[in-house]
Amino acid sequence: MDKQLYLDLYYQMVLIRLVEEASAQLYQQGKIGGFLHLYIGQEAVSTGIISARQPKDRVITAYRDHGVAINVGIPAKLVLAELLGKATGVSKGKGGSMHLADVKRNFWGGHAIVGAHLPIAVGLALGDQYQGSDAVTICMFGDGATNIGFFHEALNLSKVWNLPVLWVCENNQYGMGTAVERASAVKEIRQKALGYNMPNSRVNGMDVLEVRQATLEVLDQIRAGGGPHLMEVVTYRYRGHSMGDPERYRQAEEVKRWQENDPIGIYRRHLETRSIATPEELDEVERRAEQEVTEAVRFAEESPEPPPEALFEDIYAE
């Protein structure tokens, strides 16, 4: 990695954090409707994974999708405009928080129904395999999705057909308000791949460089014909499941313990102690991210609402 890539990763993580904080404020002001699932605390996961992919690799994820959208290159202003339901949003104001997508960037969405996008990932990978492409489909989902039928059907079929899929479980310790150990028969989600004779791994999701390196290695294996792989990335969300979550299921001390190992702080210390970047350089990166978010909020708030006739547009693919 050259210095610019190190700094780009830092910028993306800080940008995600600031976008999410701005989103929370806009939600509390009544400017964002519906559900809002924040990615605060999980920034190292999508940043590390997406940085390791090639442009031809497809990405599909669940409803906690703002960070992934930013990592694939969607500008913050288009993300925030979508959250506000504006015509300038990445999904033209029709998708909202849980349905960010941009097929030109090979980002096949945010999906609101838990686990429903896993069979879609199988279809994407089957299409690439059929066409002789060595592209990999990266499918991200939460730990809660591993206890339902979609997960088991998708993993089984991907192994039967030896499809190029990187299954990524973002284990943030809770499926809504239920702790992993209360809902899963195995404590380590990666073990669920064993029933399908599938390679698997477990990664520290609070360290962006560890996530990136692990992803690079697994993508190489899949691209070489190794078939699907389940990667469990252990992370933690600092905020509730969604903005309406009272968080009665966990203690404040638990959240504080995880915050002491904040992924952005871990990465900043690494850059400073290894003399990759100076504190002044990193402060400047943060200032640039703050400026982008300030301008993005202004853009989103000043953007027009979709016109009524937009209801009848984009119904069928051209």
N, C-alpha and C positions, 0 to 999 in steps of 0.2 A: 504494500500500500504506500502511495506517495502522500505527502503532507496534505494536499488538497482533498484527497478522499477522506482522510481522518477528520478534517474540518467539516467536510460536507455531512458526514455522519452526525457530528455534533450539532450542526445547524438543523438537520432534520429532526433530531430528538427534541431540541429546544423548541422548534417551531410547533411540533405536535403538542407539547405541553402547553404552550401559550394559546394555541388554537382551542384546545379543550377548556382552558380556564376562561377564555373569552366566550365560548359556547355556553358554559355554565351561567355566566352573568347574563347573557342574552336570553337564556331560558327563564331565569328568575325574573327578568323584566317582561316576560310574556311575549317575547318576539320570536321564540321558537316553540312550536306546538308539538303535540304527540310525545313519543318517547325519545330520550336522549341518553345514550350509553357512552360514557367517557372512557378514554384509553390511558388516563393518567396512571403512571406506574408501570405500564407495559410497553413504553416507547422503544426499549432496546430489542424487543421481539421482532416487530415488523421491520424496523430499521435494519437490523442485522440480516434478516431473511431476504428482504427485497434487494439489498445491496449486493447479494450474492447471485441473483438471478441474471439471466440473459434476456434481452428484449423479447425474444420469441417465447419465453416461458410465460405461461398463463397464471394469473393470480385470481383466486376467488375466496371470499371470506364471509363471515357471519355479520351480525348487526353492529358489532363494535368496530366500525370500519373507517373512522376518520383518519386514524394514523396510517393505515394501509394506503388510503387514497393519497395522502401527502407523499408517502414514500415512493409510490409509482410515478409521481411527478405532477399530480393535479395541483394547480396553484391554490394556496390557502383561500384566496378570495372566491374561487368557484366552489370550494367546500362550504364556506360560511354562507354564501348566497343560497346554496342548496338547503342548508339547515333552516334558513329563513323562508324557504319556499319561493324563492325569486326566480324569474325567468332566465336570469344569467347563471343560475346554478349549473353544476356539472350534469345534472339530470333534468335540467330545465324547470326546476322547482316542483317536479312531479314525484320525486322519490323521497326526499327528506333525508333525515339522519341515517336511516337503516338501508338506504338503497342508492348509495354512491356507486357509480360505475363509469368506465370509459374504455370501450373496446379498442379504441385506437392505441391506448397504452397497454392493451392486453389485460385490463382489469375488468373482470366479469362480475363484479358486484360484491357488495353487501347484500345479505339476504336475511329477512326478518324471521322466517320460520326456522326454529332450532333444528339444525342438521339437514335441512331440506336441500342445501346446496352441495352436499357430498355426492349424491348420485349425479348431479350436474357435472361435477369435477370428473367423474368416471367417463361421462360422455365426451368432455373436452379432450381428455387424454386418449380415449379410443379414437377420436377423430385424427389426432396427431399421429398416433401409431398407424392408422389406416393409410395416411398420406406419406408415410415414411419419414416423418420429421423426427428429429431428436429433441424436440421441445419437451419440457417438463411442466406439468400442471401442479402448481403449489396451492393446496387447499388448507385454509386456516379455520379453526373452530375452537370453541371452548370445551372445558372438561365436561360440562353438563351434556354436551351432544354425544358423548361416548357411551351413554346408557340407553340409547334409543335405537330403533331398527335401522334408520337411515345409515348410521355409522357402520353397523355390522354388515349390512347388505353391500355397501360401497367398498369396504375393505376387502370383503370376500371376493367380489367380482374383480376388483383391481388386481388381486393376486392370481385369480384363475386365468385372467387374460394377460398377466404380466405387464400391466400398464405403467407408463411413466408418470407416477403421481408421488409427490411428497406430501404426505398427510402431516399437518402440523397442529398438534393440540396445544393451545395456549392455556396451560393449567394455572389459572389465577386463584386457585384454592376454593372457589365457590361457584356453584351453579345457582344463580340467583342468590337465595339466602341459605343454601344448603352446602355444608362443607363436603369436600370430596370423600372423606372417609365415611360419611353417613350415607352416601348414595352409591358408592362404587365398591364392588367386592374385592378389588385390588387397589392398593394405595398408589402404586405407580401406574399411570395410565398406559405407558409404553408396553406393559405386560399384556394388554389386550390384543396386541399384534401377534402374540405367540400362537393364538388359536387359529391364525391364518398363515402360519409358517412365514411370517413377514419380518424382515430385518427391522430393528427398532433402536432408539437411542433416547437418552434423557440429557437435557442441556440446561445450564443456568441461564434463565431468561433475563436476569438483571445485568448481564455483561454483554454489551453489544458485539464486542469482538469475538467472544466465545460463540455467540449465536451465529455470527457471520462465518466463522471458520468451519463450524459443524455443518452449516448449510452448504458451503462450497464443496465439502467432501462428499456429502450425501448426494448432491446434484450430479457430481461426477459419476458416482456409482450408478445412479438411475439412468443417466444419459448413455452409459456404457452397456445398458441392457440388463441392469440388476433388478429391474422391477420396482414395485412400490416400497415405500419406507415410511414408518410411523415415527415421527420425532415429537417427543413430549418436551415442551419448553416451560420450565417452572418459573412462574412470575407471580405478580400480585397487583390487584387493582386497589388504588388508594381510596377511590370514591365508591359509592354504592353501585349496585347492579345497574340502576338507572337513576335519573335525578329524583324520582319519587320514592327512593329506597330509604326507609328510616334507619337501616343498619342495626337492628336490634339483635342480630345473630352473631356479632363479633364485638370484642372489647377494643376500646381505643388504644390500649397498650399494645395489642397485636399489630394494629396498623402502624403505630409509631416504630415498632421494631423493624418492620419492613422498610419504612421510610428512611431509617438510618442507613440502609443499603440502597439508596436511590440510584437508579440506573444512570441518570444524567450526572450525578455527583461522582459515581464510580468511574465513569468514562472521563470526566474532566480531570480527576486526580491522575488517571493513567496518562493522559496527554501531557500533564504538567510534570509529573515525576520522571517520565521518559524523555523529557525535553523535546517533545514533538511540537508543542505549541506553548507560547508564553501566556500567563494570565491575561495580559493586555489583549492578545490576539483572540482569546476565547471570550473576553468581555465584549469585543467588537462583534464577534459572531452573534452573541446574545442580543446586542443592540440592533443588528440587522434583522434578526428574527422578530424582535419587538416592533420594529418599524413596519415589517411586512404584515403583521397581524393587525396593527392599527389601521393601515391602509385597507386591509381586507374587510375589516368590520365596517369601515366607512363605505366601501364599495357595495357590500351586501345590503346595508341599510338603505342606500340610495338607489338600489336597483329596482326595476319595475316588477309588479306582480305579473304572473302569466295571464294573458287575456283569456276570456271564456272559451274562444274557439280552439285554444290549445288542448282542450279536453278531447278533441277529435283528431289530434295529430299524433304521429308516432305509434299508432295502434298496430300497424303491420310493418314488418321490415321490408325495405325496398330491395 
